[in-house]
Amino acid sequence: MHITALFTTAFIVGLSGAMMPGPLLTAAMASSAERGWKAGPQIVLGHALLELTLVAALLAGIAQFLTKPTVTMIIALVGGIFLVYLGITMIKDVRSGRLTSLNTDPAQPASAPVTMHPMLAGILISLFNPYWSIWWATVGLGYLTLSLRNGTAGIAAFFSGHILSDLLWYTLIAVMVSQGRAFLSPKIYQAILMGCGLFMVVLGISFIYSGLWS
């Protein structure tokens, strides 16, 4: 996959995950209401530091292992299947009305005390989020494997695209919360999620194709 494609697709996939209601979004909204818009980027900074550490650990220990054809094929297949599953699930949730706005599930446990520093909250919430671990064990690992074919530039393109999506979305949310402005309308939010879901399905199929015929 070309470096530009790595950056672009990593950005869109990252945006799909960032937009989904969850504990990190809950923490960003709560911290922004208390501390102002800067809490959004601070939470992303903590999140990014944890992910950068994970990427460095993966590359330091198993970079040569990941480049083996058989391993590349397996990772691409697993990551592709998981992406297709996530995309279909997102589309179904939008169509069923489960995802209608940015509001998170009120039954969901509190993600973090608003008194916690946003950067620390970004680290801890990500670390203890099961979805985060599953994503990196499947989709993230698949991306790293593809990125390695372009060396350091490929890794940088993937990671910068992935983090930039988080930074832009959470900063936008933080600004809107801190200034008390209305959120995106439910219809626009659903349309964006639907588009992201379709994109994830297509990207997942491309991962599967790459694993089978690369």
C-alpha positions as CSV (number, residue, x, y, z in Angstrom):
1,M,0.0,0.0,0.0
2,H,1.4,3.4,-1.0
3,I,2.4,5.9,1.8
4,T,-0.4,8.3,0.8
5,A,-3.0,5.5,0.9
6,L,-1.7,4.4,4.3
7,F,-2.1,7.9,5.7
8,T,-5.5,8.4,4.1
9,T,-7.1,5.1,5.1
10,A,-5.6,5.2,8.6
11,F,-7.2,8.6,9.0
12,I,-10.6,7.5,7.9
13,V,-10.5,4.3,9.9
14,G,-9.3,6.2,13.0
15,L,-12.1,8.8,12.5
16,S,-14.6,5.9,12.4
17,G,-13.4,4.7,15.8
18,A,-13.1,8.2,17.3
19,M,-16.7,9.1,16.4
20,M,-18.2,6.0,18.1
21,P,-19.7,6.8,21.6
22,G,-17.5,5.2,24.3
23,P,-15.5,5.9,27.5
24,L,-12.8,8.1,25.8
25,L,-15.5,10.3,24.3
26,T,-17.3,10.5,27.6
27,A,-14.1,11.6,29.4
28,A,-13.4,14.2,26.7
29,M,-16.8,15.7,27.1
30,A,-16.7,15.8,30.9
31,S,-13.1,17.2,31.0
32,S,-13.9,19.8,28.4
33,A,-16.9,21.0,30.3
34,E,-14.7,21.5,33.4
35,R,-11.3,22.5,32.0
36,G,-12.1,24.0,28.6
37,W,-11.4,22.9,25.0
38,K,-7.7,22.1,25.7
39,A,-8.8,19.0,27.5
40,G,-9.7,17.3,24.2
41,P,-6.2,17.5,22.7
42,Q,-4.7,16.6,26.1
43,I,-6.7,13.4,26.2
44,V,-5.6,12.5,22.7
45,L,-2.0,13.2,23.7
46,G,-2.2,10.6,26.5
47,H,-3.9,8.2,24.1
48,A,-1.2,8.8,21.5
49,L,1.7,8.3,23.9
50,L,0.2,4.9,24.9
51,E,-0.2,3.8,21.3
52,L,3.2,5.1,20.3
53,T,4.7,3.0,23.1
54,L,2.7,-0.1,21.9
55,V,3.8,0.5,18.3
56,A,7.5,0.8,19.3
57,A,7.2,-2.4,21.4
58,L,5.7,-4.3,18.6
59,L,8.2,-3.2,16.1
60,A,11.2,-3.7,18.4
61,G,10.2,-7.3,19.2
62,I,8.5,-8.8,16.2
63,A,9.2,-6.6,13.1
64,Q,11.2,-9.3,11.3
65,F,8.5,-11.9,12.3
66,L,5.7,-9.7,10.9
67,T,7.4,-9.5,7.5
68,K,7.2,-13.2,6.9
69,P,4.7,-14.0,4.1
70,T,2.7,-16.5,6.1
71,V,2.4,-14.2,9.0
72,T,1.5,-11.2,6.8
73,M,-1.3,-13.3,5.2
74,I,-2.8,-14.4,8.5
75,I,-2.7,-10.9,10.0
76,A,-4.2,-9.3,6.9
77,L,-7.0,-11.9,6.9
78,V,-7.8,-11.5,10.6
79,G,-7.6,-7.7,10.4
80,G,-9.7,-7.6,7.3
81,I,-12.4,-9.9,8.8
82,F,-12.5,-7.8,11.9
83,L,-12.8,-4.5,9.9
84,V,-15.7,-6.0,7.8
85,Y,-17.4,-7.0,11.1
86,L,-16.9,-3.6,12.6
87,G,-18.2,-1.9,9.5
88,I,-21.3,-4.1,9.2
89,T,-22.0,-3.7,13.0
90,M,-21.8,0.1,12.6
91,I,-24.1,0.2,9.7
92,K,-26.6,-2.0,11.5
93,D,-26.5,0.2,14.6
94,V,-27.1,3.3,12.5
95,R,-30.0,1.7,10.6
96,S,-31.6,0.3,13.8
97,G,-31.4,3.7,15.5
98,R,-29.0,2.6,18.2
99,L,-26.5,5.3,17.1
100,T,-28.5,8.6,16.7
101,S,-26.3,11.2,18.3
102,L,-23.0,11.9,20.2
103,N,-24.7,11.1,23.5
104,T,-23.1,8.1,25.2
105,D,-25.1,5.3,26.8
106,P,-26.2,6.6,30.3
107,A,-26.0,3.0,31.6
108,Q,-22.3,2.9,30.8
109,P,-20.0,3.2,33.8
110,A,-18.3,6.5,34.3
111,S,-15.1,6.6,32.3
112,A,-13.0,8.7,34.6
113,P,-13.4,11.4,37.3
114,V,-13.4,14.8,35.7
115,T,-10.8,15.8,38.3
116,M,-8.2,13.5,36.7
117,H,-5.8,15.2,34.4
118,P,-7.0,14.7,30.8
119,M,-3.7,13.3,29.6
120,L,-3.6,10.7,32.4
121,A,-7.3,9.9,31.6
122,G,-6.4,9.4,28.0
123,I,-3.7,6.8,28.9
124,L,-5.7,4.9,31.6
125,I,-9.0,4.8,29.7
126,S,-7.3,3.5,26.5
127,L,-5.3,0.9,28.5
128,F,-8.3,-0.6,30.2
129,N,-10.6,-0.4,27.1
130,P,-11.1,-4.0,25.8
131,Y,-11.9,-2.6,22.3
132,W,-8.6,-0.9,22.2
133,S,-6.7,-4.1,22.8
134,I,-8.8,-6.0,20.2
135,W,-8.3,-3.3,17.6
136,W,-4.5,-3.3,17.9
137,A,-4.4,-7.1,18.0
138,T,-6.2,-7.3,14.6
139,V,-6.6,-4.1,12.5
140,G,-3.7,-2.2,14.0
141,L,-1.3,-5.1,13.6
142,G,-2.5,-5.6,10.0
143,Y,-1.8,-2.0,9.3
144,L,1.7,-2.2,10.9
145,T,2.4,-5.2,8.7
146,L,1.5,-3.4,5.5
147,S,3.3,-0.2,6.7
148,L,6.6,-2.2,7.2
149,R,6.8,-2.7,3.4
150,N,7.5,1.1,3.2
151,G,9.9,1.2,6.1
152,T,10.0,4.0,8.6
153,A,8.0,6.3,6.3
154,G,5.2,3.8,6.1
155,I,5.0,3.5,9.9
156,A,5.0,7.3,10.2
157,A,2.3,7.7,7.6
158,F,0.0,5.1,9.3
159,F,0.5,6.4,12.8
160,S,0.2,10.1,11.9
161,G,-3.0,9.5,10.0
162,H,-4.4,7.4,12.8
163,I,-3.6,10.0,15.5
164,L,-4.6,13.0,13.5
165,S,-8.1,11.7,13.2
166,D,-8.4,11.5,17.0
167,L,-6.9,14.9,17.4
168,L,-9.3,16.7,15.0
169,W,-12.4,14.9,16.2
170,Y,-11.8,15.2,19.9
171,T,-10.7,18.8,19.6
172,L,-13.9,19.6,17.7
173,I,-16.0,18.0,20.4
174,A,-14.1,19.7,23.2
175,V,-14.6,23.1,21.6
176,M,-18.3,22.6,21.1
177,V,-18.8,21.3,24.7
178,S,-16.7,24.1,26.3
179,Q,-18.6,26.8,24.4
180,G,-22.0,25.2,24.8
181,R,-22.8,25.0,21.1
182,A,-25.2,22.5,19.7
183,F,-23.8,19.2,18.5
184,L,-24.0,17.8,15.0
185,S,-27.6,17.0,14.1
186,P,-28.5,13.3,14.4
187,K,-29.0,13.0,10.7
188,I,-25.6,14.4,9.8
189,Y,-23.9,12.3,12.5
190,Q,-25.7,9.1,11.2
191,A,-24.7,9.9,7.6
192,I,-21.1,10.2,8.6
193,L,-21.1,7.0,10.6
194,M,-22.9,5.2,7.7
195,G,-20.2,6.4,5.3
196,C,-17.4,5.3,7.7
197,G,-19.0,1.9,8.1
198,L,-19.2,1.3,4.4
199,F,-15.6,2.4,4.0
200,M,-14.5,0.0,6.7
201,V,-16.2,-2.9,4.9
202,V,-14.5,-2.0,1.7
203,L,-11.1,-1.6,3.4
204,G,-11.6,-4.9,5.2
205,I,-12.2,-6.7,1.9
206,S,-9.0,-5.1,0.5
207,F,-7.1,-6.4,3.5
208,I,-8.5,-9.9,2.9
209,Y,-7.6,-9.7,-0.8
210,S,-4.1,-8.6,0.1
211,G,-3.7,-11.5,2.5
212,L,-4.9,-14.1,-0.1
213,W,-3.2,-12.8,-3.2
214,S,-0.3,-10.6,-2.2
